[in-house]
Amino acid sequence: MIVKKSRQIGGKTLSIEVGKLARLAGGSAVVTLGESIVLATVDVAEARPGIDFFPLTVEYREKTYAAGKIPGGFFKREGRPTTKEILGCRLIDRPIRPLFADGFVKEVQVICNVLSYDGEHDPDVLAGIATSMAVMASGAPLKGPVGWTRVGYIDGQLQLWPVDGRRSESGLDLIVAGIVMYLGTLFRRFTLFTAISIFGVFLGTAAPILALSVMSGFEADLKGKILGAIPGFYHCACGDIFRNLSIDHPMGRQFVEYAGKGQLVPDRPTVELWRQHIQAVSGQQAFQPDRDWLVLDGIPRNPSQVEMLRDTLDVRALLWLTCADMGKMIERLQRRALHENRLDDANLEVIRRRLAVYEKETRSVLDCYDPKLVHQIDSTLTPLEVLRQILDIVGTLNR
């Protein structure tokens, strides 16, 4: 699938196209500013046995054909990378290397090729943006997207994307790369493609996020999956994210340990894993924050997680599925767990312990939001009636 986004930034149009070229690569992106065009491709290989470091390779090449020229004189072929190309590789490598998930040791290769240079917009910064988009499209665990921009100081004013012809007049030639995650409250505006500010970070506009809260754990995941099947909605179940982890993954082992005791995984790794998942599905275009409603299931689980996600989520509704008959709730939860072959969830003692944890920690999540956002639904009604009530509530929400 080809995705193209364009935005006016600093009086110029920046365009990003994902999946247009190099479709056999793990991820690819084409970035255009003026008539300067850069293609970035990314491939991810399996980790080599015994490796204890992150093998990231970045290559950035500026061939003369991009400017419509052919090498002349004694050297008629282009050989090893020039100093500018080597510095371009470092410009890309340094900002993104620490943003890969801890413990990620798969081999990642990034190749950036300048397809066109218009003589005004240096493509090195565009290569950084293209790399960020290509890595996210490949599914690699990058805490992005990452924004790059060049800032100049000409005629007494700061300017974005100063043209190469006037950079010699500039009192400042600054390249800045960054992500919103390290800028506190700015992280709430997350989206795959957003405006690049004067500091070169992706800010974006707040995406309305519909939270389907599993306040009782009572078949809300089924309703969430049904809602997620509707175009314009994306269902994200935190429990499924954990279950899809390999037992060899540190978080996978931690989840099994806590889930087997009916306890909640600690807040910080839970929120971090959720953020990585959202970034990955956004990069794959499975979830588009600027268009889709995010149906949350199983997060936030307690007031602490609410605070950690308050600047990230724009919660418009909480659907509280209740069941007054505790015995019926336990019976149906056990039957569901057995049907889905989740034996750890089918243990009666584990179910009772989880319900106790809910009463102690999760129920208080309701007090963290405006009461007008909370919609109580009797889940003992017929499935069709419960779904009808949910759809009625959703139908009243506006972006």
C-alpha positions as CSV (number, residue, x, y, z in Angstrom):
1,M,0.0,0.0,0.0
2,I,1.3,3.4,-1.0
3,V,0.8,6.2,1.5
4,K,1.5,9.9,0.7
5,K,1.4,12.8,3.0
6,S,2.3,16.4,2.3
7,R,2.6,19.4,4.6
8,Q,3.5,23.1,4.2
9,I,6.5,23.7,6.6
10,G,8.4,26.9,6.6
11,G,6.6,28.0,3.5
12,K,7.7,24.9,1.5
13,T,6.0,21.6,0.8
14,L,7.5,18.6,2.4
15,S,6.1,15.3,1.0
16,I,6.6,11.7,2.3
17,E,5.6,8.6,0.3
18,V,5.9,5.2,2.0
19,G,5.8,2.0,-0.1
20,K,6.1,3.7,-3.5
21,L,9.6,2.4,-4.5
22,A,11.7,-0.6,-3.5
23,R,8.8,-2.7,-2.5
24,L,10.9,-5.8,-1.9
25,A,12.7,-4.0,0.9
26,G,11.5,-4.3,4.5
27,G,10.5,-0.6,4.4
28,S,11.0,2.3,2.1
29,A,10.2,6.0,1.9
30,V,10.6,8.8,-0.6
31,V,10.9,12.3,0.8
32,T,10.6,15.4,-1.4
33,L,11.3,19.0,-0.7
34,G,11.3,21.4,-3.7
35,E,12.8,19.2,-6.4
36,S,15.2,17.4,-4.1
37,I,14.2,13.7,-3.7
38,V,15.7,11.1,-1.4
39,L,14.9,7.3,-1.3
40,A,15.6,5.4,1.9
41,T,15.3,1.6,2.1
42,V,15.6,-0.5,5.3
43,D,16.0,-4.2,5.7
44,V,16.1,-6.2,8.9
45,A,17.8,-9.6,9.3
46,E,17.6,-12.1,12.1
47,A,20.1,-11.7,14.9
48,R,23.3,-13.6,14.6
49,P,23.9,-16.2,17.4
50,G,25.9,-14.9,20.3
51,I,25.8,-11.2,19.2
52,D,25.8,-8.7,22.1
53,F,25.6,-5.4,20.2
54,F,23.3,-3.7,17.8
55,P,24.6,-4.0,14.2
56,L,23.1,-0.9,12.5
57,T,24.6,0.1,9.1
58,V,23.8,3.4,7.5
59,E,24.9,4.3,4.0
60,Y,24.2,7.7,2.4
61,R,25.2,8.4,-1.3
62,E,25.0,11.5,-3.4
63,K,25.6,10.5,-7.0
64,T,26.3,13.3,-9.5
65,Y,23.5,12.1,-11.7
66,A,21.1,13.5,-9.1
67,A,22.2,17.0,-10.1
68,G,22.2,16.2,-13.8
69,K,26.0,15.9,-14.1
70,I,28.5,13.3,-15.3
71,P,32.0,13.1,-13.7
72,G,34.7,14.4,-16.0
73,G,38.4,14.9,-15.9
74,F,40.8,12.2,-14.7
75,F,38.3,10.5,-12.4
76,K,35.3,9.5,-14.5
77,R,33.8,7.1,-11.9
78,E,32.5,7.7,-8.5
79,G,34.3,5.6,-5.9
80,R,34.3,5.7,-2.1
81,P,32.0,8.0,-0.2
82,T,33.0,11.6,0.1
83,T,33.5,13.3,3.4
84,K,30.1,14.9,3.1
85,E,28.5,11.5,2.5
86,I,30.3,10.0,5.5
87,L,29.1,12.9,7.7
88,G,25.6,12.3,6.2
89,C,25.7,8.7,7.4
90,R,26.6,9.9,10.9
91,L,23.9,12.5,10.8
92,I,21.4,9.7,10.4
93,D,23.0,7.1,12.6
94,R,23.5,9.1,15.7
95,P,19.9,10.2,16.3
96,I,18.2,6.9,15.6
97,R,20.6,4.4,17.1
98,P,19.6,5.0,20.8
99,L,15.9,5.0,19.8
100,F,15.8,1.3,19.0
101,A,14.3,-0.9,21.8
102,D,16.7,-2.1,24.4
103,G,18.0,-5.6,23.7
104,F,17.2,-5.4,19.9
105,V,20.2,-7.0,18.2
106,K,18.8,-7.8,14.8
107,E,20.9,-6.5,11.9
108,V,19.5,-3.4,10.3
109,Q,20.7,-1.9,7.1
110,V,19.8,1.6,5.9
111,I,20.6,2.8,2.4
112,C,19.8,6.3,1.3
113,N,20.1,7.4,-2.3
114,V,19.7,10.9,-3.5
115,L,17.5,10.6,-6.6
116,S,17.3,14.3,-7.4
117,Y,19.0,17.5,-6.2
118,D,17.6,20.9,-7.2
119,G,20.6,23.0,-6.2
120,E,18.6,24.6,-3.4
121,H,17.6,22.0,-0.8
122,D,20.5,19.9,0.6
123,P,19.2,16.3,0.7
124,D,21.1,15.2,3.8
125,V,18.3,16.3,6.2
126,L,15.7,14.7,3.9
127,A,17.6,11.4,4.1
128,G,17.1,11.5,7.9
129,I,13.3,11.9,7.6
130,A,13.1,9.2,4.9
131,T,15.1,6.8,7.2
132,S,12.8,7.4,10.1
133,M,9.7,6.6,8.0
134,A,11.3,3.6,6.3
135,V,12.4,2.1,9.6
136,M,8.9,2.5,11.1
137,A,7.4,1.0,8.0
138,S,9.7,-2.1,8.3
139,G,8.3,-2.8,11.8
140,A,11.6,-2.4,13.6
141,P,11.0,-1.2,17.2
142,L,12.0,2.4,16.8
143,K,10.8,5.0,19.3
144,G,9.9,7.4,16.5
145,P,9.0,9.0,14.2
146,V,12.1,11.2,14.2
147,G,12.1,14.7,12.7
148,W,15.1,16.4,11.1
149,T,15.4,20.0,9.9
150,R,18.0,22.5,9.0
151,V,17.8,26.0,10.6
152,G,19.5,29.1,9.3
153,Y,19.7,32.7,10.5
154,I,19.4,35.1,7.5
155,D,18.5,38.8,7.4
156,G,18.0,38.7,11.2
157,Q,15.5,35.9,11.2
158,L,15.5,32.2,11.8
159,Q,14.6,30.3,8.6
160,L,13.7,26.6,8.0
161,W,15.2,24.9,5.0
162,P,17.5,27.8,4.0
163,V,18.4,27.5,0.3
164,D,22.0,26.4,-0.4
165,G,22.7,29.6,-2.3
166,R,22.2,31.7,0.8
167,R,23.7,29.4,3.5
168,S,27.0,31.2,3.1
169,E,25.2,34.4,4.4
170,S,23.7,32.6,7.3
171,G,25.0,33.2,10.8
172,L,23.7,29.8,11.8
173,D,23.8,26.4,10.1
174,L,22.1,24.1,12.5
175,I,20.7,20.6,11.9
176,V,18.4,19.3,14.7
177,A,16.9,15.8,15.1
178,G,14.5,14.7,17.8
179,I,11.3,13.0,18.8
180,V,8.4,14.2,20.9
181,M,8.9,11.4,23.5
182,Y,11.6,13.4,25.2
183,L,9.8,16.7,25.2
184,G,7.3,16.0,27.9
185,T,3.8,17.1,27.2
186,L,4.4,17.5,23.5
187,F,4.2,13.7,23.2
188,R,0.4,13.9,23.4
189,R,0.4,15.0,19.7
190,F,1.6,11.7,18.2
191,T,0.9,11.0,14.6
192,L,2.9,9.3,11.8
193,F,3.3,12.5,9.8
194,T,3.2,15.9,11.5
195,A,4.6,19.4,11.0
196,I,8.2,19.8,11.8
197,S,8.8,22.7,14.2
198,I,11.7,25.0,14.4
199,F,13.4,22.4,16.5
200,G,12.8,19.7,13.9
201,V,10.6,17.4,16.0
202,F,7.3,15.7,15.0
203,L,4.6,17.5,17.0
204,G,1.3,16.8,15.1
205,T,-2.2,17.5,16.1
206,A,-4.1,15.7,18.9
207,A,-5.8,12.6,17.5
208,P,-9.1,11.9,19.3
209,I,-8.7,8.5,20.9
210,L,-11.7,6.5,22.0
211,A,-10.9,4.4,25.1
212,L,-12.9,1.2,25.6
213,S,-12.0,0.5,29.2
214,V,-12.1,-3.1,30.4
215,M,-13.3,-2.1,33.8
216,S,-14.5,-5.5,34.7
217,G,-12.7,-7.7,32.2
218,F,-16.1,-9.0,31.3
219,E,-16.1,-9.8,27.6
220,A,-15.2,-6.2,26.8
221,D,-12.4,-7.6,24.6
222,L,-15.0,-9.2,22.3
223,K,-16.9,-5.9,22.0
224,G,-13.6,-4.1,21.3
225,K,-12.7,-6.5,18.6
226,I,-16.1,-6.1,16.9
227,L,-15.7,-2.3,17.1
228,G,-12.2,-2.5,15.8
229,A,-13.5,-4.4,12.7
230,I,-15.4,-1.2,11.7
231,P,-13.5,1.0,9.3
232,G,-12.1,4.0,11.1
233,F,-11.5,2.1,14.4
234,Y,-8.4,0.2,15.6
235,H,-8.7,-2.2,18.6
236,C,-5.6,-2.4,20.8
237,A,-5.8,-5.0,23.6
238,C,-2.9,-4.7,26.0
239,G,-3.2,-8.4,27.0
240,D,-2.9,-9.5,23.4
241,I,0.3,-7.4,23.0
242,F,1.8,-9.3,26.0
243,R,0.6,-12.7,24.8
244,N,2.2,-12.2,21.4
245,L,5.6,-11.7,23.0
246,S,8.0,-14.6,22.8
247,I,8.8,-16.4,26.0
248,D,12.4,-15.6,25.2
249,H,11.6,-11.9,25.4
250,P,12.3,-10.4,28.8
251,M,8.8,-8.7,28.9
252,G,7.3,-12.0,27.7
253,R,8.8,-13.9,30.7
254,Q,7.7,-11.1,33.0
255,F,4.1,-11.2,31.7
256,V,3.9,-15.0,32.3
257,E,5.2,-14.6,35.8
258,Y,2.7,-11.9,36.8
259,A,-0.3,-13.2,34.9
260,G,0.1,-16.6,36.5
261,K,-0.3,-15.0,39.9
262,G,-3.2,-12.8,38.8
263,Q,-1.2,-9.7,39.2
264,L,-0.6,-6.7,36.9
265,V,2.7,-6.2,35.1
266,P,4.5,-3.1,36.5
267,D,3.3,0.2,35.0
268,R,6.4,1.6,33.3
269,P,7.2,-1.5,31.2
270,T,3.5,-1.9,30.3
271,V,3.2,1.7,29.1
272,E,6.5,1.5,27.2
273,L,5.5,-1.7,25.4
274,W,2.1,-0.2,24.5
275,R,3.8,2.9,23.1
276,Q,6.2,0.7,21.0
277,H,3.2,-1.3,19.7
278,I,1.3,1.9,18.7
279,Q,4.3,3.3,16.9
280,A,4.8,0.0,15.0
281,V,1.2,-0.3,13.8
282,S,1.2,3.4,12.9
283,G,4.3,2.9,10.8
284,Q,2.6,-0.1,9.1
285,Q,-0.5,2.1,8.5
286,A,-2.7,-0.4,10.4
287,F,-3.6,2.5,12.7
288,Q,-3.7,6.0,11.4
289,P,-4.0,8.4,14.3
290,D,-5.1,11.4,12.2
291,R,-8.1,9.4,11.0
292,D,-8.8,6.4,13.2
293,W,-10.3,6.1,16.7
294,L,-8.1,4.0,19.0
295,V,-10.2,1.5,21.0
296,L,-8.2,0.7,24.1
297,D,-8.7,-2.5,26.0
298,G,-6.8,-3.2,29.2
299,I,-4.9,0.1,29.5
300,P,-4.8,2.2,31.5
301,R,-5.3,-0.2,34.4
302,N,-4.8,2.1,37.4
303,P,-4.4,5.8,38.2
304,S,-0.7,5.6,37.8
305,Q,-1.0,4.5,34.2
306,V,-3.7,7.2,33.7
307,E,-1.1,9.8,34.7
308,M,1.6,8.3,32.5
309,L,-0.7,8.4,29.5
310,R,-2.6,11.6,30.2
311,D,-0.5,13.6,27.8
312,T,-0.7,10.8,25.1
313,L,-4.4,10.0,25.1
314,D,-7.2,12.3,24.3
315,V,-9.9,10.1,25.9
316,R,-13.4,10.8,24.6
317,A,-15.4,8.0,26.3
318,L,-15.0,5.2,28.8
319,L,-17.3,2.2,28.3
320,W,-17.7,0.5,31.7
321,L,-19.1,-3.0,31.3
322,T,-20.5,-4.2,34.6
323,C,-21.9,-7.4,36.0
324,A,-23.7,-7.5,39.4
325,D,-23.6,-11.3,39.6
326,M,-20.0,-12.2,40.6
327,G,-20.6,-15.9,40.2
328,K,-21.9,-15.5,36.7
329,M,-18.9,-13.3,35.8
330,I,-16.4,-15.8,37.1
331,E,-18.1,-18.7,35.2
332,R,-18.2,-16.8,31.9
333,L,-14.6,-15.6,32.3
334,Q,-13.4,-19.2,32.9
335,R,-15.4,-20.5,29.9
336,R,-13.9,-17.8,27.6
337,A,-10.4,-18.6,28.8
338,L,-10.8,-22.3,28.2
339,H,-12.4,-21.7,24.7
340,E,-9.4,-19.6,23.8
341,N,-6.9,-22.1,25.3
342,R,-5.6,-19.5,27.8
343,L,-5.2,-22.0,30.7
344,D,-3.5,-19.5,33.0
345,D,-6.6,-17.3,32.8
346,A,-8.9,-20.3,33.5
347,N,-7.7,-20.9,37.0
348,L,-10.5,-20.0,39.4
349,E,-8.0,-18.7,42.0
350,V,-6.3,-16.5,39.4
351,I,-9.6,-15.1,38.3
352,R,-10.7,-14.3,41.8
353,R,-7.3,-12.6,42.5
354,R,-7.6,-10.6,39.3
355,L,-11.1,-9.4,40.3
356,A,-9.7,-8.4,43.7
357,V,-6.9,-6.4,42.0
358,Y,-9.6,-4.8,39.8
359,E,-11.6,-3.7,42.9
360,K,-8.4,-2.4,44.5
361,E,-6.7,-0.6,41.6
362,T,-8.6,-0.6,38.3
363,R,-12.0,0.6,39.5
364,S,-10.4,3.9,40.7
365,V,-9.5,4.7,37.0
366,L,-13.1,5.9,36.7
367,D,-12.4,8.7,39.2
368,C,-9.5,10.0,37.1
369,Y,-11.8,11.2,34.3
370,D,-14.8,13.5,33.9
371,P,-17.9,11.6,35.0
372,K,-19.6,12.7,31.7
373,L,-17.1,10.5,29.8
374,V,-18.1,7.3,31.7
375,H,-20.9,5.2,30.2
376,Q,-22.0,2.2,32.3
377,I,-23.4,-0.8,30.4
378,D,-24.9,-3.9,31.8
379,S,-23.0,-6.7,30.3
380,T,-25.5,-9.4,31.4
381,L,-27.8,-8.2,28.6
382,T,-27.8,-10.1,25.3
383,P,-24.6,-9.5,23.3
384,L,-26.6,-7.8,20.6
385,E,-28.1,-5.3,23.1
386,V,-24.7,-4.6,24.6
387,L,-23.2,-3.9,21.2
388,R,-26.2,-1.7,20.3
389,Q,-25.6,0.4,23.3
390,I,-21.9,0.7,22.6
391,L,-22.6,1.8,19.0
392,D,-25.2,4.3,20.2
393,I,-22.6,5.9,22.4
394,V,-19.9,5.9,19.7
395,G,-22.3,7.4,17.3
396,T,-22.6,10.6,19.4
397,L,-18.8,11.2,19.5
398,N,-17.2,13.8,17.2
399,R,-13.6,14.1,16.1
